[in-house]
C-alpha cells in the first residue's frame, strides 16, 4: 500500500498534501509499533516530495515529529531522529530552517537533558549540531530564548509552590483552632458550667412563685 501511495504521488504531486495531512489526522496515539510504521511511511513520501509541496505541510509535520522525538519509547524517538540521516530530507530542512528549527528546538533541547536512552541523546546532539551549522544565529537566539523561558517557568513553579504552602499552613491553623474550640467546649461541660445544656442544675424543678401560695392560704380562711 505504501508503495502504491508513493507511485501515485509521483504521477500527481498535488495529492501529497492530502496524503500527509491524512496520516497526521489518524496518527496512532497508543501503539508505538504503528507510530514507527507511520514514520517510515512519512519518510518514503518525503523522499519523493516536491519542495513546493513540502512547504505546505512542514509545520504540522514537524510538530508531529517533535512529539515523536519526545516519546519515552526509544524506538519512536529513534525513528523520528533518523529523518536527519536522509540527505534529501536534510536538504529540505536546510532550505526551510527558519520555520522548522523553532518548531523542534525546545523539544530537542529538553529531551537531550532528560531522555533515559543514551543513544537517543547522542542522536539529538547530532541533530542540534547540524542545526547549529545550518544557521548559527537562529540557533543562538533560540537557545537564549529557551533559557529565559525556562527561568520564567521555574519562577512560576516557585510561586505555585509558595501558594500551596501558604494554603496548607492556613488549613493547619484552622484545624488547630477548631480542635482547640472543641476541647474547650468539652472542658466546660465536664466542669458542670451552668450555661451548659448538660449541667445538673438544669434538671431541678423551678420553684413556684410565692404569690401562688399566699393566694391558696387566703381562700382556705
GIWO-V498692 format. One record per backbone hydrogen bond with DSSP energy under -0.5 kcal/mol. NH is the residue of the N-H (numbers start at 1). CO is the residue of the C=O. Records with the same first field share a line. If there is no record, write none. Layout:
NH = CO  CO
This chain:
5 = 1
6 = 2
7 = 3
8 = 4
9 = 5
10 = 6
11 = 7
12 = 8
15 = 12
16 = 13
19 = 15
20 = 16
21 = 17
22 = 18
23 = 19
24 = 20
25 = 21
26 = 22
27 = 24
32 = 30
35 = 31
36 = 32
37 = 33
38 = 34
39 = 35
40 = 36
41 = 37
42 = 38
43 = 39
44 = 40
45 = 41
46 = 42
47 = 43
48 = 45
49 = 45
53 = 50
54 = 50
55 = 51
56 = 52
57 = 53  54
58 = 54
61 = 57
62 = 58
63 = 59
64 = 60
65 = 61
66 = 62
67 = 63
68 = 64
69 = 65
70 = 66
71 = 68
74 = 72
76 = 73
77 = 73
78 = 74
79 = 75
80 = 76
81 = 77
82 = 78
83 = 80
84 = 81
85 = 82
86 = 83
87 = 85
90 = 86
91 = 87
92 = 88
93 = 89
94 = 90
95 = 91
96 = 92
97 = 94
99 = 96
100 = 96
101 = 97
103 = 99  100
104 = 100  101
105 = 101
108 = 104
109 = 105
110 = 106
111 = 107
112 = 108
113 = 109  110
114 = 110
115 = 111
118 = 116
121 = 117
122 = 118
123 = 119
124 = 120
125 = 121
126 = 122
127 = 123
128 = 124
129 = 125
130 = 126
131 = 127
132 = 128
133 = 129
134 = 130
135 = 131
139 = 135
140 = 136
141 = 137
142 = 138
143 = 139
144 = 140
145 = 141
146 = 142
147 = 143
148 = 144
149 = 145
150 = 146
151 = 147
152 = 148
153 = 149
154 = 150
155 = 151
156 = 152
157 = 153
158 = 154
159 = 155
160 = 156
161 = 157
162 = 158
163 = 159
164 = 160
165 = 161
166 = 162
167 = 163
168 = 164
169 = 165
170 = 166
171 = 167
172 = 168
173 = 169
174 = 170
175 = 171
176 = 172
177 = 173
178 = 174
179 = 175
180 = 176
181 = 177
182 = 178
183 = 179
184 = 180
185 = 181
186 = 182
187 = 183
188 = 184
189 = 185
190 = 186
191 = 187
192 = 189
193 = 188
196 = 193
199 = 196
202 = 199
203 = 200
204 = 201
212 = 209
213 = 209
214 = 210
215 = 211
216 = 212
217 = 213
218 = 214
219 = 215
220 = 216
221 = 217
